[in-house]
Amino acid sequence: LEAPLPKYLYHLTLKKNLDRILKQGLTPREDSSKRAYHPPRIYFAAEQQYVEDLADYMSPEPLKNKSNKLSERGNGVILKIATSNLPAYFKLYSDPNFKGRGFFTVNNVPPSLIKVENEVPIKGIDNG
């Protein structure tokens, strides 16, 4: 179900992904949790406080995998996207598991619209 764009969207990623995201933007990825199959997408929250809740739901073992170095696990970065300058083709959909709080898109987000909001520990991850 298509959703109206809030003024800002928030996205949580590992700190190690930040340089790539700030150069290339956000691009849809496959869900590695295997909860359900669907096309690659990017998940967002409507408010900063919901970002960690959304990440905890999407990954039963949040962001733990062999590619994450022990020293980098647990270092999350909240990204803030101003939606007023998103391309006209950008579509946002309500996440049925997080109605009113969670969203997803299958579109890219240009790096020029992405700002680092703050760094946070990600719940459920061993901080070494």
N, C-alpha and C positions, 0 to 999 in steps of 0.2 A: 504494500500500500504506500503510495507516494506521500511524502510528508512535506509540510511547509518548512522553509529554511529558518532556523532561529538566527539571531544576530551573530552568534559564535557557535562553533563546534569544537569539541575537545577530543584529543586522541592521545592514547598512551602507547609509548614504544620504549624499547630498551635504549639506554644511552648510547650503546655502541652503534645504533642505526642512525643517530642524529646527523652526522656529517653527510651521509648519503641522501637522507631525506631533505636536508637544507639545500643540496645541490640539484636533486632530481625531482623533488616533490614526493607526495604520497601516491603509491600505485597499488591497485587492488592485488591482494594476495589470497592464496588458498588458505582455508581454515585448517590449521594443523591439529586441532583437538579431535577431529573425526567425530564430533557430535552429530553432524549431518552433512550431506554433500550439497553444495551449492556453488555457483560460479564464484571466482575470486572477487573479493570485496574489501572495503575499508570500513572499519567500525568507528563510530563516534559516540560521544555522550552530549546531551544538551547542556549540562552544567559540569563544571570541573569536579564537583564532589561525586558525580556518578561514574567518573572514568575508571577508578579502581574497581568499583562494583562490576562494571561491564567486563573488565579484563579478568577478574576472578571467575565470572560465569563462563567466559569463553574458553578458559583453559583449566581443566581439573587440576593439573599440576602447572600453575602459571609460568609460562615462558621458560620451562626447563627443557633443554635439549642438548645434544652433544656439541652443537656449534657455539654454545654460550660458555665463554671462559668463566671460571669460578669467580675471578675478580670483577667481572662485569655483571653477573647475575644479581638481581635485586636493585640495580640502579635504573630507575625508570625516569622518563621525561614526559611531562604533559605538554602537548602542543596545542596551541590555540589558533583556530582558523576563522578569520573574518569572512563571513559568507557574502557580504555585499558586493565583492568583486569576483565571485566565482563565475566561470563562463556560463552563458545562457543555457547550454545543453546539460549542465550539471543537474542530476536528479538525486534526491535524498529519499530514502525509504525508512519507514518505521520498523524497528526490530520488534517482532511480535513478542519476544521474551522480555523486552524492556520498554513497553509502550509509554510514550511520552518522555522517556529518559534516554533511550538508545536508538541509534540510527545506523544505516549503512549506505554506501554508494558503490557503484561499479565504475565510477569515473575517477580519473586522476585529479589530484589537487596540486596546482602549480606551487613551486617553492616560494614564490614571492608572497603568497598569502599565509605562509606558515610562520608562526612566532613561537619561541620557547616560553612557556608560561612558568614552569618550575620543575625541579627535580624531586622525585619522591621514591621512597623504598616501595617495592611491590610486595604486597602480602603473599605469604606462602612460599617465598623464595629464600633460600639460605644465603645470607649476606657474607658468607665466608668466614 
